[in-house]
Amino acid sequence: MTAAVLMQFGAPSALEVRLDWPRPRPECDQVLVRVTAAAVNNTDIWTREGAYGRPEDPDALAGWLGDFAFPRIQGGDIAGVVVEVGADVSEEMLGRRVLVDPAIYGSDEDDAAPVGYLGSEADGGFAQYVAVDASHAHDVDVSPLSDTQLACLPVAFGTAMAMLDRANLRAGETVLVTGASGGVGLALVQLASALGAYVVAITSGSKGDAVMDAGASAVVNGDSNDVAGQVAAAVPDGLHMVADIAGGDGVATLMPLLRTGGRWVIAGAVAGPVIEFDLRRLYLHNVHLIGSSMHTRVHFRRLVDLARSGSLRPHISSTYALTDIAAAQEEFVARRHIGKIVLLPD
């Protein structure tokens, strides 16, 4: 089969497009999915670059859990069709259009945390075929969404849904979303708006209209020299919550805008993973600082229900052939896109 295989940490050249890669066989309780669409995420970039660091060395080359095994097929956002079933899997799944849950969970509990990720600890969807646990292949035959739209959902919307749930966002509250034009950012804007929150979004000026269309109530220009001042002007009574996928210096400059008892939930660090901020702003105002990595089974089932109903409309920036994966990742890193970039293996 054709597959984009990561052979080592490094630049896009570390990805080899192979036309002769062995097609996987589904093991017991697995299905083989013919991949019809697979979206690109920041996780793919950081994993390729080995940019996650280690607790004892933030600059060390490592995957998100530390050690990383090569070669690896990346890609956690997967939509496709079941073409083969392993032992103990009903043949009724054959031919079903599915959305794949990319998480590898630590236990069978519904609220179990992920301990692995397709495309990192196991092969993912940047290939024509992928073998996954049958329980992770969710039937979405009834969904009005295209396969390209479906592939935008697992990582971005799963991450966003988990962030808002863990920080307990409620209707009528004011939430600030950083990095609001990317996949997770737009998902946060859309989901928070649907919950009835007042959404303030940080993005570049040229992307503001798209973010407003996704449901933001106010947009702040992230290119400004005074982002905090713009946010303060938009919400003079302060923020109930910040949904942060950027990190960096914004943590220190924006945290004073949280109300007492406010919540800061973070699921990314594209603006900088190692920061300094005044701890007094945290404890003197009883601020809750919440880390959120991926979703749970409960979150993903909710996402599948929304996909089946068609109530989510992910924004697609562009599509590429799988063989053009290096160009797709270069576009992603340039940060000029709005929404998701999707690879089409066929």
Rosetta blueprint (number, residue, H / E / L):
1 M L
2 T L
3 A E
4 A E
5 V E
6 L E
7 M L
8 Q L
9 F L
10 G L
11 A L
12 P H
13 S H
14 A H
15 L E
16 E E
17 V E
18 R E
19 L L
20 D L
21 W L
22 P L
23 R L
24 P L
25 R L
26 P L
27 E L
28 C L
29 D L
30 Q E
31 V E
32 L E
33 V E
34 R E
35 V E
36 T E
37 A E
38 A E
39 A E
40 V L
41 N L
42 N H
43 T H
44 D H
45 I H
46 W H
47 T H
48 R H
49 E H
50 G L
51 A E
52 Y L
53 G L
54 R E
55 P L
56 E L
57 D E
58 P L
59 D L
60 A L
61 L L
62 A E
63 G E
64 W L
65 L L
66 G E
67 D L
68 F L
69 A L
70 F L
71 P L
72 R E
73 I E
74 Q L
75 G L
76 G L
77 D E
78 I E
79 A E
80 G E
81 V E
82 V E
83 V E
84 E E
85 V E
86 G L
87 A L
88 D L
89 V L
90 S L
91 E H
92 E H
93 M H
94 L L
95 G L
96 R L
97 R E
98 V E
99 L E
100 V E
101 D L
102 P L
103 A E
104 I E
105 Y E
106 G L
107 S L
108 D L
109 E L
110 D L
111 D L
112 A L
113 A L
114 P E
115 V E
116 G E
117 Y E
118 L E
119 G L
120 S L
121 E L
122 A E
123 D L
124 G L
125 G L
126 F L
127 A E
128 Q L
129 Y E
130 V E
131 A E
132 V E
133 D E
134 A H
135 S H
136 H H
137 A E
138 H E
139 D E
140 V L
141 D L
142 V L
143 S L
144 P L
145 L L
146 S L
147 D H
148 T H
149 Q H
150 L H
151 A L
152 C L
153 L L
154 P H
155 V H
156 A H
157 F H
158 G H
159 T H
160 A H
161 M H
162 A H
163 M H
164 L H
165 D H
166 R H
167 A L
168 N L
169 L L
170 R L
171 A L
172 G L
173 E L
174 T E
175 V E
176 L E
177 V E
178 T L
179 G L
180 A L
181 S L
182 G L
183 G H
184 V H
185 G H
186 L H
187 A H
188 L H
189 V H
190 Q H
191 L H
192 A H
193 S H
194 A H
195 L L
196 G L
197 A L
198 Y E
199 V E
200 V E
201 A E
202 I E
203 T E
204 S L
205 G H
206 S H
207 K H
208 G H
209 D H
210 A H
211 V H
212 M H
213 D H
214 A L
215 G L
216 A L
217 S L
218 A E
219 V E
220 V E
221 N E
222 G L
223 D L
224 S L
225 N L
226 D L
227 V H
228 A H
229 G H
230 Q H
231 V H
232 A H
233 A H
234 A H
235 V L
236 P L
237 D L
238 G L
239 L E
240 H E
241 M E
242 V E
243 A E
244 D E
245 I L
246 A L
247 G E
248 G L
249 D L
250 G H
251 V H
252 A H
253 T H
254 L H
255 M H
256 P H
257 L H
258 L E
259 R E
260 T E
261 G E
262 G E
263 R E
264 W E
265 V E
266 I E
267 A L
268 G L
269 A L
270 V L
271 A L
272 G E
273 P L
274 V L
275 I L
276 E L
277 F L
278 D L
279 L H
280 R H
281 R H
282 L H
283 Y H
284 L L
285 H L
286 N L
287 V L
288 H E
289 L E
290 I E
291 G E
292 S L
293 S L
294 M L
295 H L
296 T L
297 R H
298 V H
299 H H
300 F H
301 R H
302 R H
303 L H
304 V H
305 D H
306 L H
307 A H
308 R H
309 S H
310 G L
311 S L
312 L L
313 R L
314 P L
315 H L
316 I E
317 S E
318 S E
319 T E
320 Y E
321 A E
322 L H
323 T H
324 D H
325 I H
326 A H
327 A H
328 A H
329 Q H
330 E H
331 E H
332 F H
333 V H
334 A H
335 R L
336 R L
337 H L
338 I L
339 G L
340 K E
341 I E
342 V E
343 L E
344 L E
345 P L
346 D L
